[in-house]
Structures are given as structure tokens and as C-alpha cells.
Amino acid sequence: MNEDLAQKAIAAALKASWKDAVNLNKQILKKDSKDVDALNRLARAFSEVGEIIKAKKTAKKVINIDPHNTIATKALAKWKELRKGEKTNPSKFSARAFSGRTRQNQDCFSAALRRLWQGNCQP
């Protein structure tokens, strides 16, 4: 079940449906409050909807669970100067950039974006 929710949360983020991504990741965390992947996704989604304080708190939870988590560490560094209500600048690798692609290309881009978001640049 969590794997299905995780895929839905990833899909929501890739479509830039950040409110849906927030809700889906919260559902995952109700079942496992220490799911680092869901926490990282939730932090990102919070940042995209302008909830920067929640994004920072969520990333700090990740660090408390996994002190060497590079995703949370990089996110906190990126968000250091942002204040409540501010949004992050969209990445040039944003899912919105690929929204007009074919389904096959979207799957390829989705996999690549997931690897980048997880800090794994290996094919």
C-alpha cells in the first residue's frame, strides 16, 4: 500500500501537483512516521507551496533520523535564506518542463528526476 501511495506522491510531484503531493506523503507518514523518502518528498512539496517553515522542519526530521541524508542537507542549505510564504525557484529539471512529452519520454524523465532528487546520478 505504501509503495502505491509513494508512486502516486512521486507522480503528483512530477506533475507539479504539490498540494496532492503534500496530502499523499502525509498519508504515508501516518503509517510510518520515519519514512525518510516520504519526509524528503513532503519537505520538497511544502517548499513548492510556500510553506517554507514546514519544509525546513520536515527536512530537520529527516536529519534527526538519518544525520547523513544528503537530500535533506542540500534542501536545508537551499532553503536557508527563504522565509515563510516564499517559494523555491523552479528547477530547470522541473516536471513542468516535460509536461508535453510522450508517455514513454515522461517515464524516462520521471526515473531520471527521481534519481536526481535522491542524489543518485547513476543510470
RAGIUR-V697221 format. One record per residue. PHI is phi in whole degrees, -180 to 180 (* if undefined). OMEGA is omega in radians with two decimals (none if undefined). D_FIRST is the distance of its C-alpha to the first C-alpha in Angstrom with 1 decimal. Layout:
phi=PHI omega=OMEGA d_first=D_FIRST
phi=PHI omega=OMEGA d_first=D_FIRST
//
This chain:
phi=* omega=3.13 d_first=0.0
phi=-62 omega=3.13 d_first=3.8
phi=-64 omega=3.10 d_first=5.4
phi=-64 omega=3.09 d_first=5.2
phi=-63 omega=3.13 d_first=6.3
phi=-62 omega=3.12 d_first=8.5
phi=-64 omega=3.09 d_first=10.0
phi=-66 omega=3.12 d_first=10.7
phi=-65 omega=3.10 d_first=12.3
phi=-65 omega=3.13 d_first=14.3
phi=-62 omega=3.12 d_first=15.4
phi=-62 omega=3.13 d_first=16.5
phi=-65 omega=-3.14 d_first=18.5
phi=-66 omega=3.07 d_first=20.0
phi=-91 omega=-3.08 d_first=21.2
phi=62 omega=3.04 d_first=22.5
phi=-93 omega=-2.95 d_first=20.6
phi=-66 omega=3.11 d_first=20.7
phi=-66 omega=3.07 d_first=20.2
phi=-65 omega=3.12 d_first=17.0
phi=-61 omega=3.09 d_first=16.0
phi=-59 omega=-3.08 d_first=17.1
phi=-63 omega=-3.13 d_first=15.1
phi=-66 omega=3.13 d_first=11.7
phi=-68 omega=3.06 d_first=12.4
phi=-63 omega=3.10 d_first=13.7
phi=-62 omega=3.11 d_first=10.6
phi=-62 omega=-3.07 d_first=8.9
phi=-71 omega=3.04 d_first=12.2
phi=-64 omega=-3.12 d_first=12.4
phi=-89 omega=-3.13 d_first=10.0
phi=-148 omega=-3.04 d_first=11.7
phi=-68 omega=-3.14 d_first=15.0
phi=-109 omega=3.10 d_first=16.1
phi=-73 omega=-3.04 d_first=13.6
phi=-62 omega=3.13 d_first=16.5
phi=-63 omega=3.13 d_first=15.0
phi=-65 omega=3.11 d_first=13.4
phi=-63 omega=3.11 d_first=16.8
phi=-63 omega=3.12 d_first=18.8
phi=-65 omega=3.13 d_first=17.1
phi=-64 omega=3.11 d_first=17.7
phi=-59 omega=3.13 d_first=21.2
phi=-62 omega=-3.13 d_first=21.9
phi=-63 omega=3.08 d_first=20.7
phi=-58 omega=-3.13 d_first=22.9
phi=-64 omega=-3.10 d_first=25.8
phi=-73 omega=3.11 d_first=25.5
phi=-98 omega=3.06 d_first=25.9
phi=87 omega=3.11 d_first=28.8
phi=-92 omega=-2.99 d_first=27.2
phi=-66 omega=3.12 d_first=28.7
phi=-65 omega=3.09 d_first=29.2
phi=-65 omega=3.12 d_first=25.5
phi=-61 omega=-3.14 d_first=24.8
phi=-64 omega=3.13 d_first=27.3
phi=-61 omega=-3.13 d_first=26.0
phi=-67 omega=3.10 d_first=22.5
phi=-64 omega=3.09 d_first=23.8
phi=-66 omega=3.05 d_first=26.0
phi=-61 omega=3.11 d_first=23.1
phi=-60 omega=-3.13 d_first=21.8
phi=-62 omega=3.09 d_first=25.4
phi=-64 omega=3.13 d_first=25.6
phi=-80 omega=-3.07 d_first=22.6
phi=-134 omega=-3.05 d_first=23.7
phi=-59 omega=-3.11 d_first=27.3
phi=-104 omega=-3.10 d_first=27.6
phi=-71 omega=-3.07 d_first=24.7
phi=-72 omega=3.14 d_first=26.5
phi=-63 omega=-3.13 d_first=24.2
phi=-65 omega=-3.14 d_first=24.7
phi=-62 omega=3.13 d_first=28.3
phi=-66 omega=3.14 d_first=29.1
phi=-63 omega=3.13 d_first=27.4
phi=-61 omega=3.10 d_first=29.5
phi=-65 omega=3.14 d_first=32.6
phi=-65 omega=-3.06 d_first=32.0
phi=-92 omega=-3.02 d_first=31.5
phi=-51 omega=-3.05 d_first=34.3
phi=-92 omega=-3.12 d_first=36.8
phi=-76 omega=3.13 d_first=34.6
phi=-117 omega=-3.13 d_first=35.1
phi=-51 omega=3.10 d_first=33.3
phi=90 omega=3.12 d_first=32.7
phi=-79 omega=3.11 d_first=33.3
phi=-111 omega=3.06 d_first=30.9
phi=-73 omega=3.05 d_first=30.6
phi=-73 omega=3.14 d_first=32.5
phi=-60 omega=3.12 d_first=30.3
phi=-73 omega=3.06 d_first=30.1
phi=-68 omega=3.07 d_first=31.9
phi=-100 omega=-3.12 d_first=28.7
phi=-61 omega=3.11 d_first=26.9
phi=-60 omega=-3.13 d_first=24.6
phi=-61 omega=-3.11 d_first=27.2
phi=-67 omega=-3.07 d_first=29.7
phi=-109 omega=-3.00 d_first=27.8
phi=-65 omega=-3.14 d_first=26.9
phi=-93 omega=-3.09 d_first=29.7
phi=-79 omega=3.07 d_first=28.8
phi=-69 omega=-3.12 d_first=27.7
phi=-59 omega=-3.14 d_first=24.1
phi=-62 omega=3.11 d_first=24.9
phi=-65 omega=3.12 d_first=26.4
phi=-62 omega=3.11 d_first=23.6
phi=-63 omega=3.12 d_first=21.1
phi=-64 omega=3.13 d_first=23.8
phi=-64 omega=3.13 d_first=24.3
phi=-60 omega=3.13 d_first=20.6
phi=-63 omega=3.13 d_first=20.4
phi=-65 omega=3.13 d_first=23.6
phi=-65 omega=3.10 d_first=22.7
phi=-61 omega=3.13 d_first=19.6
phi=-63 omega=3.11 d_first=21.9
phi=-64 omega=-3.13 d_first=24.5
phi=-62 omega=3.14 d_first=22.3
phi=-85 omega=3.13 d_first=21.2
phi=80 omega=-3.12 d_first=24.9
phi=-112 omega=-3.08 d_first=24.8
phi=-95 omega=3.11 d_first=27.4
phi=-80 omega=3.13 d_first=27.5
phi=-67 omega=none d_first=26.8
//
